[in-house]
Amino acid sequence: MKSCDPKSCETCSDKNKQSREQLIHCKLLRIKHKLLVMSGKGGVGKSSVAVYLALTLARQGYQVGLLDVDLHGPSIPKMLGLRGTLDIAPDNQIIPQEYSPNLKVVSIDSMLDDTDTAVIWRGPLKHGVIQQFLADCKWDDLDFLIIDSPPGTGDEPLSVARLIPDAIAIIVTTPQEVALADVRKSINFCRKVKLEIAGLVENMSGLHCPHCQGFISIFRTGGGKKTAEGMKLPFLGALPFDPAVVEGGDSGRPVLEENTDSPFKQALSEFARTLLKNIKVSQKIAEPEAKTVH
């Protein structure tokens, strides 16, 4: 493929001069790290992990893009309290919604006039939309692009693997065996398509009781770590179940916006530190960024 200078990539917005593949190539050159958040099955909190990882990195001073390619069940805008549809720039590029100065968000949910509309698409259409998200969105320079994909090993993660060959997968599971059986399929999918895996994170790993401060093993614990060891993958950490995270997702007010500390926040910080270390990214020390009011 023809080389492209990311600093002079504005010509890539002219689709008469550039192929769609070249557009994507140019846009991706301006993004340092691409992280694909995956899960073997639904209901494991994959979107929550994607959202909170993006928030954590943005608050540390990184420039972050959050791309929701769960085309049939998009939830990212609601979890972040983002409303309205995406705007189009004069050069016909799609302008991501801004959650904060360091965090841009794009989702199919923000392209629909009625968010209750069912998206009934087959593989080629879904591949084309993901191409559009990468080629036509004004991402500019990013430290991270975090991609939230639907559960399983279907069209969307396959399209990401083909369009972003240097993407790195983060695989989310819960401790129970039914989830771990499916997550092993996701691991084998990544290996089959030669997608690098940053590691495995165990979500909803028990509950710290807010009343007695005791620990309750809701779905058992330790299964994620054992699976990571068995599949020879790094274990990125265990995030406890926190009712405040559920409430924050429903209300569009993530718990990181609150000043109180919690076991979930502590585990989230450790997860982010471990991830950055595993993918060899130097951590920034920065004051928490200001949140954009929605």
N, C-alpha and C positions, 0 to 999 in steps of 0.2 A: 504494500500500500504506500502511496505517495506520502512523504513526510509532511508535517505541518507544524508551524511555529505557533504554540498556544497563545503567545502574547499578541500575535497579529491575526487572530482567528475570527475577527469580525466578518471577514468575507464569507465565512462558512454559513452565515445567515442567508446568503443568496443561493437558493436551491437550484437556480439555473446554471450555476457554475460548479457546484459541488454535488457529488452523489450522496445519497443518504448515509452510506457507510463512511464516507470521508467526513461528513458532518459529525457523526458519532465519534469517530476517531479524534477529531479536533477537540470536541467537548471533553472527552475523557482524559486528554492530555493535561487538562487544567484541573483535574481532580486527583489528588495524591493517593487516596486510599478508598477502595470501593468494598463495602461490607454487605453481604447478602445474609439477611436473617431468615432462617429456615426452620421448619419443624416437620416431623414425620406425620403428625396428626393434628387436628384442630383442638382448640380448648386448652392449650398448654400456656397461653399468655405470650405468644410470639410477638404480637403487635405491641404489647406493653413493654416487652424487652427492647424492641426497636425504638419505641418512643423514649424510654428512659435512658437508653444508651445515647441517643441523639441529644437529649437535654443535658446529660452529664458532660458530654464532650463540648457542647456549645458553651456551657457555663464555665468550662475550663479555659475558654478563649479560642477554641478551634472554630473555623468556619465549616459548618455542617449543612448538608442537604439531606432531607428525608424523603424518599420516594416510595410511595405506596403502590405496589403492583398487584395487590390483592384485588383484582378487578371485579370479582363477584361479591366480595364482602369487605369493602374498604371501611376502615374505622379510624384511621389516623386523624383526619380533621376533627371528628367529634371528640376524640380523646384530648386534643389540644385546644378545644374551644374555638376552632377556626370556622368562620362562616363565609358564605358568598362564593362566587365562582372566580376562576382564574382570569386575569386580565391578559390582553395581547398587546405587545409593544408595537411601535410604528414599523419595526422591521419584521413583524409577524412572528416574533418569538413569544413563547408562552412565559409569562412572568410568574415564578413561584410565589405562593403566599408566604409572608414573613411572620413567623411566630415571635422572633426576637432578632436583634441585629446580627446574631451569629447563626441563626437557624432558619432555613428555607424549606418549604414543604410543597410537594406536588402529589395529588391523588386524583383518581378518576372521579371520586366523590365530589371534588370541587370543579368538575367539568359538566355536571348534570344540573339542569334547572330544578329537577325534582329528585331529591336524594333517595326517595322510595322506589325509584325506577329500577326494575330488574335489568341487569346487563346480561344479555343472552348472546354470547359470542363463542365461536369455535376458535381453534388454534391459530390459523393465519391472521384473523382479526386481532387477537390478543397480542400476537407477536408484533403486528404493525403499530399498535398503541404503545407498546413498550419502546419500540424504535422511536416513536414520536416523542415520548417522555425524555429520551436521551438526546435526540437530535435537535428538537425544536424548543426545548426549555432553556431559559437564560440562567444557567447554573453559575457561570463565571468561575472564579478560582475558589476551590474548596479543598479543605484538608481531608474531609470525609464525605462520601455519599453512602448513606445507610439505606438499604433497599429492603422493604418489608414484603415478603412474598407469601402467597397463600400456602396452606399446609400441603404436604405431599410432594411428589416429584413429577408434576405435570408440566403444562405448557409454559407457565410463567417462569419458574426457576430454570427451565431448559433454555428459554429465550435469553434470560440474563446471562447464563453461562456462555452462550454463543456470542452475544453482543458485547459482553464485558469479560474477556478471557482472563484478565488479571484480578477479577473479583475474588474475595476471600469469604468463605461461608462461616457463619456462626450458627450452630445448631442448638435449638431450644428443646428441652424435654421436661417432663415432670417425673417424679421418682417411681411411679408404679410401672409394673412390667408391661402393661398393654401399650403405654407410651414409649417405653424403651425399645420394644420390638419394632415399632414403626420408625423410631429414630435411627435404628441400625440400617434401615432401607435408605434413609436420607444420606447417611454416611457413604454407603455403597454407591448411591447416585453420584455424589460429588467425586468419588474416585473414578467412576466410569467416565464422566465427562471432563476429568482432569481439572476439577475446581479445588483450589487449595482450601483447607479447613483450618480456621484459627483455633477452634476447639468447641467444647460442649458446655452449655450452661444449664444448670438444673433450676427450674422455676417452681414456685409454690412449694418450696422445700420446708414444709412445716410452718407452724404458727407460733409466734411469741405472744402469749396471752397478755393483753394490756392490763388485766386486773391482778393476776397473781405473779406475773412475769415468768411463769413457767413455759416450757416448750412443748408444743403438741405436735406429734408427727401425724399429719393428716393423711398423706399419701405414702407414708414411709419416708425414709431419707437415705441418701447414699447411693441410690441406684444410678444416678447420672455419673457420679465419679467412677463407679465400678465399670459402667459401660465405656466411659472414656478410656479407662486403663485397658479394658479388654480389646478395644478397637485401636489402641495405640494412638490416642489423641490427647491433646492437652485438656485438662479440666479447668474451665474458666471461673467457676464459682457456683454458689448456691444462693438463690434469692428467696427469702421466706415469703409466705403468703401474708399480705397486709390488706385488711379490709379498706383502709384509706386509699389504696391504689385503685381498687374497684370503684369506690365512690368518686375519686378524682377523675377516673376515665369517663364515668357517666356524666359528670358535671362539666367536663372540659377544664378542670383545674388540677394539673398534675401535682403530686405531693411535694415535688422539689420546690414548688413555689412557696411552701410553708417553711417557717424558720425552725420548727421543732425537729429534733433528731429522732431516729427510729432504727430498729434492726435492719429494716429494708434499705434505708438510705446508706447505712454502713456497709451492707453487703453489696449494694450497687456500686459504691465507690471502689470497693475491693475488686469487683468484677471488671470495672473499667480499667483499673491499674493493671490487672493481670492480662487483659486483652491487649492493651497498648504495649506491654512488655513482650508479649508473644509475637506481635507483628512488627516489633522493633521500631516503635514510635516514641520519640522523646516526649515526656509529659510536660505540659505547660503549668506554670503556677500563676494563676490570674484571679482577680476579684470576680465574684459572680456577676455575669452580665445582666443588664437591665432587661426586663421582660416587656415586650410590646403589649399594650393594653388592647383587648379585643372587645 
